[in-house]
Amino acid sequence: MINFDEEIRKLKPVYEVDEAEDAIYANDLKDVTDILVEMVKEIKEK
């Protein structure tokens, strides 16, 4: 049977994941919704 307490103690943080999250959240990336909102806004202005 799996000893969950022991397995939790074995876990080590993965720093690359934390660094990737920081880099992703630091950039203001646009998603599809943002692009569509900009397109509609530009069409309405014309």
PyMOL CGO cylinders between C-alpha atoms (Angstrom):
from pymol import cmd
from pymol.cgo import CYLINDER

trace = [
    CYLINDER, 0.00, 0.00, 0.00, 1.16, 3.54, -0.66, 0.3, 1, 1, 1, 1, 1, 1,
    CYLINDER, 1.16, 3.54, -0.66, 2.35, 5.52, 2.34, 0.3, 1, 1, 1, 1, 1, 1,
    CYLINDER, 2.35, 5.52, 2.34, 1.21, 9.01, 1.38, 0.3, 1, 1, 1, 1, 1, 1,
    CYLINDER, 1.21, 9.01, 1.38, 3.04, 10.76, 4.22, 0.3, 1, 1, 1, 1, 1, 1,
    CYLINDER, 3.04, 10.76, 4.22, 6.33, 9.24, 3.11, 0.3, 1, 1, 1, 1, 1, 1,
    CYLINDER, 6.33, 9.24, 3.11, 5.70, 10.10, -0.53, 0.3, 1, 1, 1, 1, 1, 1,
    CYLINDER, 5.70, 10.10, -0.53, 4.92, 13.72, 0.39, 0.3, 1, 1, 1, 1, 1, 1,
    CYLINDER, 4.92, 13.72, 0.39, 8.22, 13.95, 2.27, 0.3, 1, 1, 1, 1, 1, 1,
    CYLINDER, 8.22, 13.95, 2.27, 10.05, 12.74, -0.85, 0.3, 1, 1, 1, 1, 1, 1,
    CYLINDER, 10.05, 12.74, -0.85, 8.61, 15.50, -3.03, 0.3, 1, 1, 1, 1, 1, 1,
    CYLINDER, 8.61, 15.50, -3.03, 10.99, 18.26, -4.03, 0.3, 1, 1, 1, 1, 1, 1,
    CYLINDER, 10.99, 18.26, -4.03, 9.94, 21.55, -5.61, 0.3, 1, 1, 1, 1, 1, 1,
    CYLINDER, 9.94, 21.55, -5.61, 10.54, 21.93, -9.32, 0.3, 1, 1, 1, 1, 1, 1,
    CYLINDER, 10.54, 21.93, -9.32, 12.08, 25.35, -9.75, 0.3, 1, 1, 1, 1, 1, 1,
    CYLINDER, 12.08, 25.35, -9.75, 11.73, 25.38, -13.53, 0.3, 1, 1, 1, 1, 1, 1,
    CYLINDER, 11.73, 25.38, -13.53, 7.95, 25.32, -13.19, 0.3, 1, 1, 1, 1, 1, 1,
    CYLINDER, 7.95, 25.32, -13.19, 8.00, 28.25, -10.77, 0.3, 1, 1, 1, 1, 1, 1,
    CYLINDER, 8.00, 28.25, -10.77, 10.30, 30.20, -13.09, 0.3, 1, 1, 1, 1, 1, 1,
    CYLINDER, 10.30, 30.20, -13.09, 8.08, 29.46, -16.08, 0.3, 1, 1, 1, 1, 1, 1,
    CYLINDER, 8.08, 29.46, -16.08, 4.98, 30.58, -14.17, 0.3, 1, 1, 1, 1, 1, 1,
    CYLINDER, 4.98, 30.58, -14.17, 6.70, 33.83, -13.19, 0.3, 1, 1, 1, 1, 1, 1,
    CYLINDER, 6.70, 33.83, -13.19, 7.74, 34.49, -16.79, 0.3, 1, 1, 1, 1, 1, 1,
    CYLINDER, 7.74, 34.49, -16.79, 4.25, 33.77, -18.11, 0.3, 1, 1, 1, 1, 1, 1,
    CYLINDER, 4.25, 33.77, -18.11, 2.49, 35.94, -15.55, 0.3, 1, 1, 1, 1, 1, 1,
    CYLINDER, 2.49, 35.94, -15.55, 5.03, 38.77, -15.99, 0.3, 1, 1, 1, 1, 1, 1,
    CYLINDER, 5.03, 38.77, -15.99, 4.15, 39.09, -19.69, 0.3, 1, 1, 1, 1, 1, 1,
    CYLINDER, 4.15, 39.09, -19.69, 0.81, 40.54, -20.61, 0.3, 1, 1, 1, 1, 1, 1,
    CYLINDER, 0.81, 40.54, -20.61, -0.10, 37.89, -23.16, 0.3, 1, 1, 1, 1, 1, 1,
    CYLINDER, -0.10, 37.89, -23.16, -3.26, 38.28, -25.18, 0.3, 1, 1, 1, 1, 1, 1,
    CYLINDER, -3.26, 38.28, -25.18, -5.71, 35.47, -25.49, 0.3, 1, 1, 1, 1, 1, 1,
    CYLINDER, -5.71, 35.47, -25.49, -8.31, 34.92, -28.21, 0.3, 1, 1, 1, 1, 1, 1,
    CYLINDER, -8.31, 34.92, -28.21, -10.89, 36.98, -26.36, 0.3, 1, 1, 1, 1, 1, 1,
    CYLINDER, -10.89, 36.98, -26.36, -8.58, 40.01, -26.20, 0.3, 1, 1, 1, 1, 1, 1,
    CYLINDER, -8.58, 40.01, -26.20, -7.85, 39.75, -29.92, 0.3, 1, 1, 1, 1, 1, 1,
    CYLINDER, -7.85, 39.75, -29.92, -11.53, 39.49, -30.80, 0.3, 1, 1, 1, 1, 1, 1,
    CYLINDER, -11.53, 39.49, -30.80, -12.40, 42.49, -28.63, 0.3, 1, 1, 1, 1, 1, 1,
    CYLINDER, -12.40, 42.49, -28.63, -9.72, 44.55, -30.39, 0.3, 1, 1, 1, 1, 1, 1,
    CYLINDER, -9.72, 44.55, -30.39, -10.96, 43.47, -33.82, 0.3, 1, 1, 1, 1, 1, 1,
    CYLINDER, -10.96, 43.47, -33.82, -14.57, 44.40, -33.01, 0.3, 1, 1, 1, 1, 1, 1,
    CYLINDER, -14.57, 44.40, -33.01, -13.41, 47.73, -31.61, 0.3, 1, 1, 1, 1, 1, 1,
    CYLINDER, -13.41, 47.73, -31.61, -11.44, 48.51, -34.78, 0.3, 1, 1, 1, 1, 1, 1,
    CYLINDER, -11.44, 48.51, -34.78, -14.39, 47.55, -37.00, 0.3, 1, 1, 1, 1, 1, 1,
    CYLINDER, -14.39, 47.55, -37.00, -16.73, 49.81, -35.04, 0.3, 1, 1, 1, 1, 1, 1,
    CYLINDER, -16.73, 49.81, -35.04, -14.30, 52.74, -35.36, 0.3, 1, 1, 1, 1, 1, 1,
    CYLINDER, -14.30, 52.74, -35.36, -14.26, 52.50, -39.16, 0.3, 1, 1, 1, 1, 1, 1,
]
cmd.load_cgo(trace, "trace")
